[in-house]
Amino acid sequence: MTTVDPSAAADRVVAAALHDFRETDHRGVVVDSPPGAGKSTLVVRASTEMAADGETVMVVAQTNAQVDDLIDRMARHAPGVTIGRLDGTDYVPDRRIAHPNVAHSRKLDELGRPQITIATAKKWSYVKDVSWQRAIIDEAYQMRSDALLQVARLFDEALFVGDPGQLDPFSTMELDRWAGLPWDPMQSAVAAMQRSNPELPVHQLPVSWRLSAEAAPVVSTAFYPFTPFDAGTGPGQRQMGFTTRPLRRGAVDDTLEMAATTGWALHELPRQHTMRTDADAVEAIVTIALRLLERGTVVTSAPDQVEQPVTANRIAIGAAHRDQVAAIERELTARGGADITVDTANRLQGAEFDVVIVLHPLSGRRDATAFHLESGRLCVLTSRHRHACIVVARAGIQELLDAHPTSEPMHIDVPAKFPDGWAANHSMLEHLRRHRNPAA
């Protein structure tokens, strides 16, 4: 039996993508990436290699946090390359970008034409009378097509890097009137480019370095059925344990033990229809998070297998709504856990933690709306972890899904998204039921 080296497989895809981007005359090249496959690493490598070869490079990201993360990584990777950050009006400089080779300004001409210039898509939309041959667009599936239209005049060719399985561009407006039209603003930048240029080369990164061998197949099956991927580590190469044992184990400790053993746990509360800010679910989530710290959770990873403590900044809690996030934050603060990250799926995209605790979007609900069934939302929430994902939910989600089969409207000229949220939720729930721990 031949064993495929995951590093070699990933390197081949990256080399092929960069060859198409730099050596062919396509208007763009798309690189699809599963969670934790190295999107940022690819952006950093492509931009710094081009800069080292004498090219000036334009880089587009979607948020200020993404811009600063890329700059920090670029500056460390290539300290001899000059990097310019184009700031927005209300941007507060992040100390991460305080590198000798990094300059930042609100005005492009004050940067002095660095080898790499990077900004958010919104900031790039205000730039005029300058252009680049090539641009790199990070998180391209989260960029709306109208945002691409506003910056496309600045470059001739683009490398689109992103994760097709995560959240689509979001708007609070009702946009059905534009669905299926070539100028639909809610298309992603990638979809808009492929619609006009169907011959664009598409490359797929084949390995997730974040998700373990116990997690990658689950996420791949649920959210990437046509573009499967593997884990970069083998079975058992990620371990999680505790430095203390409880005198008496309760439901929370049983959930933690299951998560440590298998990488997954479903902490299931009694079936009940609840308010969105379910007080029992909030209490359970906070208790689980604090118990991780109380028990001295530690993790090890291949290849060095050095034991590392799971500190508060390596734990995240994810929810679907901002009021749920606020309720969890209040409870955490009251109980001394303010350093634990709590946020919505939208804002957790791209982040990575050792342990993630998820409030299931369908927990306690009477109905299953399109928002709560969105496959990208559940994909983000269940793919941020390196070692364990703990899902907190009310019993009854299976019955809720059966009572509310998918009913998304069909639009002419809009490709069907597969898997849809109904199928993805069923797949993930089928897996979680094997790791179920009743809370009462």
Secondary structure by P-SEA (a helix, b strand, c coil): cccccaaaaaaaaaaaaaaaaccccccbbbbbbcccccaaaaaaaaaaaaaaabbbbbbbbccaaaaaaaaaaaaaacccbbbbbbcccccccccccccccccccccccccccccbbbbccccccccccccccbbbbcccccccaaaaaaccccccbbbbbcccccccccccccccccccccccccccaaaaaaaaccccbbbbbccccccccccaaaaaaaccccbbbbbccccccbbbbbccccccccaaaaaaaaaaaccbbbbcccccccccccaaaaaaaaaaaaaaaaabbbbbbcccccccccccccbbbbbccaaaaaaaaaaaaaaccccbbbbcccccccccccbbbbccccccccccccccccaaaaaaaacccccbbbbbbcccaaaaaaacccccccccccccccccaaaaaaaaaaaaaaaccccc
